[in-house]
Amino acid sequence: MIQRIVIIPTYNEIENIRQIIQAVFHLSMDFHVLIVDDGSPDGTAAAVKSMQQEFSERLFLEERSGKGGLGTAYIHGFKWCLARNYTHIFEMDADFSHPVKDLENLYKACEKGADLSVGSRYKKGINVVNWPLHRILISYGASIYVKLITGMRVQDPTAGFVCYTRKVLEAIPLDRVQFVGYAFQIEMKFRAHVLGFKIEEVPIVFKDRERGKSKMSADIVGEAILGVLKLKWQSMFNHKNF
């Protein structure tokens, strides 16, 4: 049985969804794919359903009634995967900003001893393509800020291209995860760090989406800035409820 699964959360990704699923299934390693769709009005879920006829044993769809945010979509997906026999559970965007071929490198990093591997834009300099300068400065500045506050040595703590081994997700109290945007990605890594899991970064080249619309907003960035302070405080002074 295939024990690797890629969770792809979607909202209005009709322009990318078929291609991204096919790209995963064309890799030399075998992966399952779980799409968690938040009621996309553009027909994303319907497109996935049409592909399930061809990939009935490898492609799965969970439909939610509304746009609940990235973090809650991943938590939903994590619980779905943990209820089955998957040993390696991946996060990946639908828009090809994460290089699909590097799923295999994330898996290999965990096979070599990492508990959690991160597709890192900043492991070896700044490897971002087609982003405007202000977005690079915000993202890279956020990584420095997170390292200073949390003490984590992760170069790209907001990265959303991740492989979790099963034991990490079983150890993290998923119902206590608080954040939904950038801060969700930071929180998951920080919780793994606090629990003593080994985090390994795999360098990738991040390419901005070519089709569809970005979900980034000022509220998401603001959540990350304040969220990091809250996480650090809770880990230090309210550890039992963290």
N, C-alpha and C positions, 0 to 999 in steps of 0.2 A: 504493500500500500504506500502511496505517496504521502510523505509526512511533512512536506513543505507547502505552505499556503500564503498567497499574497492577498492582503486586504486592500481594496481600492475604494475609498469613499467617493461618492459622486453627487453632484448637484449641477444639472444642466451641462453634461459632458457628451452630448450626442455627437459632436464633431470629432471626438477622440476615442470613444469607448470601444468601438469595434477594433480599431487599430491597436490599442494598447493591450487588449485581451489576446489578440492574435500574436503580438510580439512576445508576450510571456510564454505562450504555448509553443512558439518556435525556438525557444532556447534549447540547448543540448541537455540541460537538466530538466527534470519533470517538476512542475509546480501545479498546484491547484490555485484557483482564483475565487475570491469572495468579493462581490460587489455589494457595498452597503449604500443604497440610494435613498436620499432624503426627499422623496416625492417630486423628482424633477419634472417640471411641466413640459420639457422639450422632448420627452419620449426616451430618455436614457434607459430606464428600466425595461421598456418594451424591446429595445434593441438587444439588451442582454438576454431577455427571454427567447428571442428569436435565435440567438447563438447557442442557447442551451440544448437545442435539438441536435446540434453537431457535437457539442462538448458536454454531454449530459453527466458524465462521471467526474468532470474536472472543473466545471464552472457553476458557481452558486450565487444566488441573489437573495439578499435580505432587503425588503422594502420598509421604509419608515414613513410615517404619515406627514412629516414636515421637516423643515430645515432646522435640525437640532444642533448643528455645529460639528466641526471636525472631531473634537475630542470625544463627544458622546457617540459619534459614528464608530470610531475606533474601539471604544469600550464595548459597544454592542458586538462588533466583530471579534474582539478578543474573547469574549464570553462564548460566542458561537464556536470558535475554534477550540477553546479549552474543553468544550463539551464533547469534542471528537478527539482523534488520536494524533493530532499534529504536534510535531516536536519543534518546528521552526516556523515562526509566524512573522510575516513581513508587512511593513507599511510602505505604500507607494502612491504617489499622485497619478491621476489619470491623464495628465496633460503632456507627458513625455519630457518633463523637466528633469526627472530622474532617469538616468540611462538604464534601460531594461536589462542590458547584458550584465550590469554590475550586481544584479540579484545573486548571481552565482558567486561573485567575490565576497558579498556579505555572508553568504552561507559558508564559504570556505573559511572565513575569519572565525566563525563560531565553531567550526569543526576543528580548528587549530587551538581552541581553548577559550575564546571570548564567550561571555554569557550574553552579551548584547553587542551587535555591530552596527555602526552608523556610517551611512554614505555621506562623507564630509566634503563640503565645498572649500574648507579652510585648512585641511590637514597639510597641504603643501602649497602655501601661498593662497591666493584668491582665484578660484577656478569657477568663474561665473561668466556665462555667455549671454549677451543681448539684454542685460539688465541696465537700466539707467543708473548713473552714478549715485543718485540720492538713495536708491534702494540698496545698493551695495554698502553704502556708508551706514544705513540703518541696520542692516543685517549683521555686518561685521562688527559694528559698534555694540550691538546687542550681545554678540558672542563674548566680547571682552568684558562687558558689564556682568554677564551671568557668571563667568569664571571668577571675577572678583568677589561677587556676593556669595556664591555657593561653595567655592573652593574646588569645584570639579575642574579637571584638566581636559575636558572635552572641548576641542577647537570649534565645533559647530553644534552647539547645544540646541538650536532651534530646528535642526534638520528633521525632515519628515520621511527620510528614506532609511529604514531601520529593519534589522532582523533581531527578533527576540527569541531566545530559547524558551522552551515551555516553562522551565523552572522559574524564570524571572517573572513572567506574568502570573504564575501561581503564587508567588511570594508577595507581589504588590497588591494591596487591598484596593481593587479596582473601583469599588463603590465609594471610596474616599477621594478619588481623583477629582480635582476641583475645576480645572480649567478646560477651555474648549478650543482655543486658537493656538498661537505660537507658544503660549504659556503651557499648554498641554504637552507639547513636545519636550519642553524644559522639565516639566514636572515628572514625566515618566523617567527621563534619564536621571534626574536628581533622586527620585525614590530608589532606583536601582543602585545608584552610587551610595546612598545612605545604608542600603542593605548589604553593601560590600561586594556587589557583583562586578565582574571585570568588563569594562567597556572598551571596545577597540574601534578605532576609526579607519575607514577604508576611503582613500581619496577618490573623488569622482569629479567629473566636469558637469556642472549644473547649467542647463540651458532653459531660458525662459520659454514659456508656452508660446506656440505659434498659432494655435486655434483656440477659440473659446475665450472666456473672460476670467481674469484673476479674482479670487475671493478675498484678497487682502484688503484690510480697512484700518483706519486709525484706531478704532476700538480694540482690534486684535493686538496691535502694537502696544497700546496702553495697558491692556491686560497683562502682557508679558512683563512690562517694566515693574508694575506694582506687584504682580504675582510672584516674582522672584523673591522680593523682600518678604512677602507673606510665607512662602515656602521655607525660607531659611529660618525665620522666627519660629514657625511651628516645629521644625525639626529640632530646634534647640530647647524650646521652652514648653512645648506641648506634645512631646514625643509619643505619648500613649495614644493620642488621637490623630497622629499624623498618618 
